[in-house]
Amino acid sequence: MKRIGLTGNLGCGKSTVAKLFKELGAVVYDADRIIHGFYKKGHPVYQNVIEHFGESILDTEGNIDRSKLAEIVFANREELSFLEQLTHTHLYKFLDEEFSKLPEDAVAIVEASLLIEKGTYKNYDGLVVVYAPLEVCLERAVGKGMSREEAKRRLSHQLPPEEKLKVADWVIDNTGNLKETKKQVIEVFEQIRRDP
């Protein structure tokens, strides 16, 4: 089984590329979505987050309001570090359990924003970086409803796109149209399957 990391900056089109890989037969895990699941009542992470940040981050139903939590952690690196440490520990445990269920010839792709920043890309058999220039990433994030300030703040916690390219095994340039992106994804997927 091959474990492949898929990363890139906010707004680069990681999810689009992940979807294309899935269509080709890869088993895709979205780290953000998995972590969001940890914030549900009853999960140990839910309890730890409330104990640490207090009940002011809850909505009227008693669920963790992710936008309130984001406001706190993206304004304070120590708090962000605490949250990442907590969620990532649970994430890796979850992924290891998932990987153990997959067949020998599977290609497992984990889509995550901070694989390079955290150094965890080294835990994978290869790394795909989805590239788009910073200004394009910013515009796309704003186009999806994020405020320019919030997008800038989140991007400031990520390495510049050009830096990420230095550690990539494969690069998908997502500045063009979907057809061009799909062509690259097919080529990369064939290489992943072929490479020992």
C-alpha positions in Angstrom: 0.0 0.0 0.0 1.2 3.5 -0.8 0.6 6.4 1.5 0.7 9.7 -0.3 0.5 13.2 1.2 -1.5 15.9 -0.7 -0.9 19.5 0.3 -0.9 23.1 -0.8 -2.0 26.5 0.5 -5.5 27.6 1.4 -7.3 28.3 -1.9 -4.9 26.3 -4.1 -7.5 23.7 -5.1 -6.4 20.7 -2.9 -10.0 19.5 -2.6 -10.6 19.6 -6.3 -7.4 17.6 -6.9 -8.3 15.1 -4.1 -11.7 14.5 -5.8 -9.9 13.8 -9.1 -7.6 11.3 -7.4 -10.7 9.6 -5.8 -12.3 9.3 -9.2 -9.2 7.5 -10.4 -9.4 4.9 -7.6 -7.4 6.4 -4.7 -8.7 6.1 -1.2 -8.8 9.8 0.0 -8.8 11.1 3.5 -9.5 14.8 4.2 -7.6 15.6 7.4 -9.7 18.8 8.0 -13.0 16.9 7.7 -11.8 14.1 10.0 -10.7 16.7 12.6 -14.0 18.5 12.4 -15.6 15.1 13.3 -13.5 15.1 16.5 -15.3 18.3 17.6 -18.6 16.4 18.0 -20.0 15.8 21.4 -18.8 12.6 23.0 -15.4 12.6 21.3 -12.4 13.0 23.7 -11.1 15.9 21.6 -14.4 17.8 22.2 -13.9 17.4 25.9 -10.2 18.5 25.8 -11.0 21.5 23.7 -13.7 22.8 26.1 -11.6 22.1 29.1 -8.8 24.2 27.6 -10.7 27.0 25.8 -13.8 27.3 28.0 -17.5 27.2 27.1 -17.5 30.5 25.3 -16.5 28.6 22.1 -19.8 26.7 22.2 -22.9 27.5 20.1 -26.4 27.5 21.5 -26.7 23.7 21.0 -23.5 23.1 22.9 -21.4 22.3 19.8 -18.0 23.7 19.2 -18.3 26.8 17.1 -15.3 26.4 14.7 -15.3 30.1 13.7 -15.0 31.2 17.4 -12.3 28.6 17.9 -10.5 29.8 14.8 -10.6 33.4 15.9 -8.8 32.5 19.1 -6.1 30.1 17.7 -5.2 32.1 14.6 -4.6 35.2 16.8 -2.4 33.2 19.2 0.4 30.9 18.0 0.6 29.1 21.4 -3.1 28.3 21.4 -2.9 27.1 17.7 0.1 24.9 18.6 -1.9 23.4 21.5 -4.9 22.7 19.3 -2.8 21.2 16.5 -0.9 18.9 18.9 -4.2 17.6 20.3 -6.0 17.1 17.0 -3.1 15.7 15.1 -2.3 13.1 17.8 -5.9 11.8 17.3 -5.7 12.2 13.5 -2.6 10.0 13.1 -4.1 7.3 15.4 -7.3 7.3 13.3 -5.4 7.2 10.0 -3.2 4.3 11.1 -6.4 2.3 12.0 -7.9 3.2 8.5 -4.7 2.3 6.7 -4.6 -1.2 8.3 -8.0 -2.0 6.7 -6.9 -1.2 3.2 -5.8 -3.8 0.6 -2.1 -4.2 -0.3 -2.4 -2.5 -3.7 -4.3 0.5 -2.4 -3.2 4.1 -2.9 -4.1 6.1 0.2 -4.0 9.9 -0.2 -4.2 12.2 2.8 -5.2 15.7 2.0 -3.9 18.1 4.7 -2.8 21.8 4.8 0.3 21.7 7.1 2.1 18.5 6.1 5.3 20.5 5.2 5.0 23.0 8.0 4.7 20.2 10.6 7.3 18.0 8.9 4.8 15.1 8.8 5.2 14.8 5.0 8.2 12.6 5.9 5.8 9.9 7.2 4.5 9.3 3.6 5.8 7.4 0.6 5.5 10.6 -1.5 4.2 14.1 -1.5 1.9 15.8 -4.0 1.9 19.6 -3.8 -1.0 21.5 -5.5 0.4 24.8 -6.7 -1.3 28.2 -7.3 0.4 31.6 -6.7 -0.4 33.3 -3.4 -2.5 36.0 -4.9 -4.6 33.4 -6.7 -5.0 31.4 -3.5 -6.1 34.6 -1.7 -8.7 35.5 -4.4 -10.1 32.0 -4.4 -10.5 31.9 -0.6 -12.3 35.3 -0.7 -14.4 34.0 -3.5 -15.6 31.2 -1.3 -16.8 33.6 1.3 -13.8 34.1 3.6 -12.9 37.7 4.4 -9.6 39.0 2.9 -8.2 39.6 6.4 -9.1 36.0 7.6 -7.6 34.5 4.4 -4.4 36.6 4.8 -4.1 35.5 8.4 -4.5 31.8 7.6 -2.1 32.0 4.8 0.5 33.7 7.1 0.6 30.4 9.0 1.5 28.5 5.8 4.7 28.4 3.9 4.7 30.4 0.6 3.7 28.1 -2.3 7.1 28.3 -3.9 8.7 27.0 -0.7 6.4 24.0 -0.7 7.5 23.0 -4.2 11.1 22.3 -2.9 10.0 19.2 -1.1 7.4 18.0 -3.6 7.7 14.6 -5.3 5.0 15.7 -7.7 3.5 19.1 -8.5 0.0 19.7 -9.8 -0.2 23.3 -11.2 -3.7 24.3 -10.6 -3.6 27.8 -12.1 -5.2 26.7 -15.4 -8.6 25.1 -16.1 -10.0 21.9 -14.7 -9.1 19.9 -17.9 -5.4 20.8 -17.5 -5.5 19.9 -13.8 -7.2 16.6 -14.5 -4.5 15.7 -17.1 -1.8 16.3 -14.6 -3.6 14.3 -11.9 -3.9 11.3 -14.2 -0.2 11.5 -15.0 0.8 11.7 -11.4 -1.6 8.9 -10.3 -0.1 6.6 -13.0 3.4 7.4 -11.7 2.4 6.7 -8.1 1.0 3.3 -9.1 4.0 2.5 -11.2 6.8 3.6 -8.9 8.2 0.9 -6.6 
